[in-house]
Amino acid sequence: MQKRRLGQSGIEVSVIGLGTVKFGRNQGVKYPSVFDLPSDHDINHLLAVASELGINLIDTAPAYGSSEERLGQLLRGKRQDWIVSTKAGEEFVNGQSHFDFSPAAIRQSIDRSLRRLHTDYLDIVLIHSNGDDEHIIHEDKVFETLEALKAVGKIRSYGMSTKTIAGGLLTLDHADMAMVCFNPAYTNEREVITHAHQHQKGIFIKKALASGHLHTLVVANPIVDTIKFILSEPGVTSIIVGTINPAHLQECSVNHT
């Protein structure tokens, strides 16, 4: 699979990344149908398929239920084969999201992710925004906290999964990358992607397939055409595809292996 450099970080990631929210959480998600959490055997098979396709990027988060812990167990002995991206700032407990962007909370979250994932470094850490992007950057000073953690080797690069255009632009001015929404039916955040391209910063795409609501995407072949559309946009580094279906992952990877 084609790989692209994540901004100026020196990290090379596959243009398709595997999102793992469904590995550990099936409450409070916006997918069109309910689903059971996969077994360890099912996840191992999916990881094997991803590896065979040339995917080297895994995206997880503390807010994804047991996703980090499960990955930590299943990636034992294989850590060097993967670029691991996780998040900080959001917790999902008893069916509710809770946010804390204080320096102490961010540091505690990173240390916990390191333990859960059985690793001594995280390739990418994204702040899991609650929507108040600018306040998180200016007042909570999250990037100062992450820069300090980068300086001591706990993380290699950082950014934010943003929810506003202003927040995305500000993130790119202070961090290595941003994660934004973009697909044929939603191009509002193209300005952020263009800014990243102009300043050699990284961009991950979330909700590329509209969280499974493909009927909203006005293209002939929703999955293949959508992936092509996004990857042809200058500035896009990688698309995060959240799935537990190997066939779905393969379809998303068509023409990119």
C-alpha positions in Angstrom: 0.0 0.0 0.0 1.1 3.5 -0.7 2.6 5.4 2.3 2.8 9.1 2.9 5.0 11.0 5.3 3.1 12.5 8.2 4.0 16.2 7.8 7.6 16.8 8.9 7.6 14.1 11.5 9.5 11.5 9.5 6.8 9.0 10.2 5.6 7.0 7.2 1.9 5.9 7.4 -0.2 3.9 5.0 -2.9 5.9 3.2 -5.5 3.7 4.8 -5.4 3.4 8.6 -7.4 1.0 10.7 -9.8 2.7 13.2 -10.5 0.6 16.3 -13.5 2.2 18.1 -15.5 -1.0 17.3 -12.8 -3.1 19.0 -13.9 -1.8 22.4 -17.1 0.2 22.3 -20.6 -0.3 21.0 -22.4 2.3 23.1 -23.0 5.9 22.2 -21.7 5.4 18.6 -23.3 6.8 15.5 -23.1 3.8 13.2 -26.4 2.9 11.4 -26.7 -0.6 13.0 -25.9 -2.2 16.3 -23.0 -4.6 16.6 -21.3 -7.0 19.0 -17.7 -6.4 20.0 -15.5 -8.8 18.1 -13.6 -11.7 19.7 -9.8 -11.7 20.0 -9.7 -14.2 17.2 -11.7 -11.9 15.0 -9.5 -8.9 15.8 -6.3 -11.0 15.1 -7.7 -12.0 11.8 -8.5 -8.4 10.9 -5.0 -7.2 11.9 -3.5 -10.0 9.7 -5.6 -8.8 6.8 -4.6 -5.2 7.4 -1.0 -6.2 7.5 -1.3 -8.2 4.3 -2.9 -5.2 2.6 0.1 -3.1 3.7 -1.7 -1.1 6.3 0.7 0.0 9.1 -1.4 2.6 10.9 -3.8 1.8 13.9 -5.9 4.5 15.4 -7.3 4.1 19.0 -8.3 6.1 22.0 -9.1 5.9 25.7 -12.7 6.8 24.7 -13.0 3.7 22.6 -13.8 1.5 25.6 -11.4 -1.5 25.9 -9.8 -0.9 22.5 -6.3 0.2 23.9 -6.2 -2.7 26.3 -7.2 -5.3 23.7 -4.7 -3.9 21.2 -2.0 -4.0 23.8 -2.5 -7.7 24.3 -2.9 -8.6 20.6 0.1 -6.5 19.4 2.6 -8.2 21.8 5.7 -9.0 19.8 4.4 -7.0 16.8 4.7 -3.5 18.1 7.5 -2.6 15.7 5.2 -3.4 12.7 2.7 -0.7 13.5 2.4 3.1 13.8 0.1 3.5 16.8 -2.1 6.6 17.1 -4.1 7.2 20.3 -5.8 10.2 21.9 -6.1 12.1 25.2 -8.7 14.4 26.8 -11.8 12.2 26.5 -13.0 9.3 28.6 -16.1 7.2 28.0 -17.5 5.9 31.3 -20.9 4.4 32.0 -22.2 5.5 28.7 -21.1 9.1 29.0 -18.2 11.1 27.7 -16.1 13.1 30.1 -13.5 15.6 29.1 -10.4 16.9 31.0 -7.6 18.8 29.1 -5.6 19.8 32.2 -1.8 19.1 32.0 -2.2 16.5 34.8 -5.0 14.7 33.1 -3.2 14.6 29.7 0.0 13.2 31.3 -2.0 10.6 33.2 -3.8 9.6 30.1 -0.6 9.2 28.1 1.0 7.1 30.9 -2.1 4.9 31.0 -2.1 4.4 27.3 1.5 3.4 27.4 0.7 0.8 30.0 -2.4 -0.5 28.2 -0.6 -0.7 24.9 2.4 -2.4 26.4 4.8 0.1 24.8 7.3 2.7 25.9 6.4 5.2 23.2 3.4 6.4 21.2 3.9 7.3 17.6 1.0 9.8 17.5 -1.2 11.4 20.2 -4.2 13.5 19.3 -6.2 15.6 21.6 -9.8 14.3 21.5 -11.7 17.6 21.3 -15.0 18.3 22.9 -15.7 21.0 20.2 -14.1 24.0 22.0 -10.9 23.7 20.0 -9.6 27.2 20.5 -10.1 27.2 24.3 -8.3 23.8 24.5 -5.3 25.2 22.7 -5.1 28.7 24.2 -6.4 28.2 27.7 -5.6 24.5 28.5 -2.3 24.8 26.6 -2.5 21.1 25.6 0.2 21.4 23.0 2.7 22.6 25.5 1.9 19.5 27.6 2.3 17.2 24.6 5.5 19.0 23.5 7.0 18.3 26.9 6.0 14.6 26.6 7.6 14.5 23.1 10.8 16.0 24.5 11.2 13.0 26.9 10.4 10.4 24.3 7.0 9.3 25.3 5.4 10.5 22.1 6.8 11.0 18.6 4.2 13.5 17.2 1.0 15.1 18.2 -2.0 17.1 17.1 -5.8 17.3 17.6 -8.9 15.6 16.3 -10.7 18.9 15.8 -14.3 19.9 15.4 -14.0 23.4 14.0 -12.3 25.0 11.0 -10.7 27.6 13.2 -9.5 24.9 15.6 -8.0 22.9 12.7 -6.1 25.9 11.4 -4.8 26.8 14.9 -3.8 23.2 15.5 -1.7 23.1 12.4 0.0 26.3 13.5 1.1 24.7 16.8 1.3 20.9 16.2 2.4 18.3 13.7 -1.1 17.3 12.4 -4.8 17.5 12.6 -7.6 15.0 12.2 -10.6 16.4 10.3 -13.8 15.4 8.6 -13.9 15.2 4.8 -15.9 13.3 2.2 -17.7 14.0 -1.1 -20.8 15.2 0.8 -18.9 17.3 3.4 -16.0 19.4 2.2 -16.3 22.3 4.7 -12.9 21.5 6.3 -11.0 21.6 3.0 -9.5 24.9 4.1 -7.7 23.0 6.9 -6.4 20.4 4.6 -5.1 23.1 2.2 -3.4 24.8 5.1 -1.7 21.6 6.1 -0.5 21.0 2.5 0.9 24.6 2.3 2.8 24.2 5.6 3.9 20.5 5.3 1.7 19.3 8.2 -0.1 16.0 8.5 -3.8 15.3 8.0 -5.8 12.3 9.1 -9.4 12.0 7.7 -12.2 10.8 10.0 -15.8 10.0 9.0 -14.6 9.5 5.4 -17.5 7.1 4.9 -20.0 9.2 7.0 -19.9 6.6 9.9 -21.5 4.0 7.7 -24.2 6.3 6.3 -23.0 5.8 2.7 -26.4 6.7 1.2 -25.6 10.3 2.0 -22.5 10.3 -0.3 -23.5 11.3 -3.8 -21.1 9.0 -5.7 -21.6 6.0 -7.9 -19.5 3.5 -6.0 -19.6 4.9 -2.4 -16.6 3.3 -0.9 -14.1 3.1 -3.8 -15.1 6.5 -5.2 -15.0 8.2 -1.8 -11.6 6.9 -1.0 -10.3 8.0 -4.4 -11.9 11.5 -3.9 -10.3 12.0 -0.5 -6.8 10.7 -1.4 -6.7 12.9 -4.5 -7.0 16.0 -2.2 -3.6 17.6 -1.8 -2.7 17.6 1.9 -4.4 14.4 3.0 -2.0 11.9 4.6 -4.2 9.0 5.6 -7.9 8.0 5.9 -8.9 6.2 9.1 -11.4 3.5 8.4 -13.2 2.2 11.4 -14.3 -1.4 10.8 -14.4 -4.9 12.1 -15.2 -6.4 8.7 -12.1 -7.7 6.7 -14.0 -7.5 3.4 -14.9 -3.8 4.1 -11.2 -3.1 4.8 -10.2 -4.8 1.6 -12.7 -2.8 -0.4 -11.4 0.4 1.1 -7.9 -0.6 0.1 -8.7 -1.3 -3.6 -6.2 0.4 -5.9 -4.1 1.5 -3.0 -2.1 -1.7 -2.3 
